[in-house]
Amino acid sequence: MQEKLKKLFNEIGIEEELFSYFNNAEVEKIVVYDQNKELDFIIDTDQVLPIEVYNNILYKLVSYFNSIESIKLIIRPKNIDNNLLESYYLNVLKNICLDRAKYNIFLDRKIDILGNNINIKTYNKVECTNMFSLKQELIDKLNAFGFDVNINIDLVLDGDLELKNKIKS
């Protein structure tokens, strides 16, 4: 682990058992925007971090730099494991649903992942419009975790029947 990163982690109180996820990691840069209103921590790692580790570090950064309005943790992994992509997608969607309940319908919706493409089915025009308005936010948040993704949104009209049957049951 780079000495600069180790010093940062010690300063914000990261537990030493998490250091193993950062063996060859280094701080690429720390970007300060708008007179200390936003900080971006960009860290190069070997692998995509487990979501719990990412959330723990982001929480510690936000707590430590509590006078900053917005803090982003951006991970740039050398090796991307797309097997973790679905769990990260669901985590991002759950956090979005905390503030915007209209997206709850997508929490139980099965998605298809092929490589770095996420395919989302929508069953009516309202769902399709809602998901298109969320698409870039999902991409940006998944990029911060280290995933380079594309999101495809498909309108499946016969899926509306499937949704109606689910509501009936």
Protein Blocks (a to p, Z undefined) as FASTA:
>chain_A
ZZklmmmmmmnopafklmmmmmmgccfbacdeehhiaccdddddfbdcdfklmmmmmmmm
mmmmmmbfbdcdddddfbdcfklmmmmmmmmmmmmmmmmmmlmmmmmpccddehjaccdd
dfbfklmmmmmmmmmmmmmmmmmnopacdddddddfklmmmmmmmmmZZ
